[in-house]
Amino acid sequence: MSVLELFKALQSSAFGRFVGGLDHLFCAVLELGHIAGMILLLASVLLTSLNLLGLGLRSVPLTEIQRSTRKLFWTGLTLLVVSGLLIFIPAATSYYSNDFFWAKFILLGLALLVYFTLYRWVAARDSNQIWLAKATGGLALSLWLGVAFAGRFIGFFA
Amino acid sequence: MSLVEFAQLLNDSEFGTALRESVYMFPLIEGLHLIGLAVALGLLFFVDLRLLGLFLPQLPVGQVLHPLRPWLLGGFLIIFATGILLFVATAAKIITLPVFFYKLGFIALAGINALWFELKWGRDVGHWGNESTLPVAVRFAGFTSLTLWSLVVIAGRLIPYLSYQ
């Protein structure tokens, strides 16, 4: 099954048609959930990235920042995925030809990859080489902001 | 000149029209508005949670408040600047939406809350900010800030939603 066929199947499934048939106010609630998730996730990433860059809450050790923002990061990501899927499924095929949709998910893949490898590895050690910490912070922040930007562009080029 | 006429004038100006009809400029400004929101409100969220004793409670409040201030203010500057541009581009429609005035009202209330906190408590944060449980008035200010800015975001998101109807 091609990706386009998968998108068609998702959209025309009973679940897809059910969500698509819900009140328009429900869409607004989904989008608000998506924004709330974005604020939680980006703020957590920002606070940790600033710390890696030697900015922001410099007096707090990185491991402490990482530990105290972890719950908010995961809450944000969960909210984003759930609301994102519910926004995507009822109109899946309309995203297929949208370049920004694919750009968003390439950036998201990279952001998650960096988060689970380099970022975690650096964040677990407080005594890092400074250039590595700064590069990781800058890279992680740029990728996550890129995801948000690409996401915002999707709706304008539908 | 009434408010509606003024909005129409902004809307129909060369600048407003160019912004509205641009393919990349308008989404770019929307994107910046969103990023500014995540920076300013996201970081303010951590400050509010600290005031409520829910984020890094062992850290003195001043050590959360002061280092984050330039980032918070920078974020708010981006939101205001891009917000004004977004308003100019779509003023004629937005001025007819009650939800836009709710948003402005919530921003004004949140501003008053922040100003009151700054004048009454923010200046001598060294005196009270070292405890994990803070004075009731401080916790109240944190809670009020969280609530009001959430309402600002909700009202703000409803603006484009209601514009298309």
HADDOCK unambig.tbl for C-alpha pairs under 7 A between the chains (distance, minus, plus):
assign (segid A and resid 32 and name CA) (segid B and resid 154 and name CA) 6.68 0.50 0.50
assign (segid A and resid 39 and name CA) (segid B and resid 38 and name CA) 4.81 0.50 0.50
assign (segid A and resid 39 and name CA) (segid B and resid 42 and name CA) 5.40 0.50 0.50
assign (segid A and resid 40 and name CA) (segid B and resid 42 and name CA) 6.42 0.50 0.50
assign (segid A and resid 42 and name CA) (segid B and resid 38 and name CA) 6.15 0.50 0.50
assign (segid A and resid 43 and name CA) (segid B and resid 38 and name CA) 6.17 0.50 0.50
assign (segid A and resid 43 and name CA) (segid B and resid 39 and name CA) 6.22 0.50 0.50
assign (segid A and resid 43 and name CA) (segid B and resid 42 and name CA) 4.51 0.50 0.50
assign (segid A and resid 43 and name CA) (segid B and resid 43 and name CA) 5.92 0.50 0.50
assign (segid A and resid 56 and name CA) (segid B and resid 67 and name CA) 5.37 0.50 0.50
assign (segid A and resid 56 and name CA) (segid B and resid 68 and name CA) 5.67 0.50 0.50
assign (segid A and resid 57 and name CA) (segid B and resid 64 and name CA) 6.56 0.50 0.50
assign (segid A and resid 57 and name CA) (segid B and resid 67 and name CA) 5.86 0.50 0.50
assign (segid A and resid 57 and name CA) (segid B and resid 68 and name CA) 6.94 0.50 0.50
assign (segid A and resid 68 and name CA) (segid B and resid 55 and name CA) 6.83 0.50 0.50
assign (segid A and resid 68 and name CA) (segid B and resid 56 and name CA) 6.82 0.50 0.50
assign (segid A and resid 149 and name CA) (segid B and resid 31 and name CA) 5.38 0.50 0.50
assign (segid A and resid 152 and name CA) (segid B and resid 31 and name CA) 5.79 0.50 0.50
assign (segid A and resid 153 and name CA) (segid B and resid 27 and name CA) 5.95 0.50 0.50
assign (segid A and resid 156 and name CA) (segid B and resid 27 and name CA) 6.69 0.50 0.50
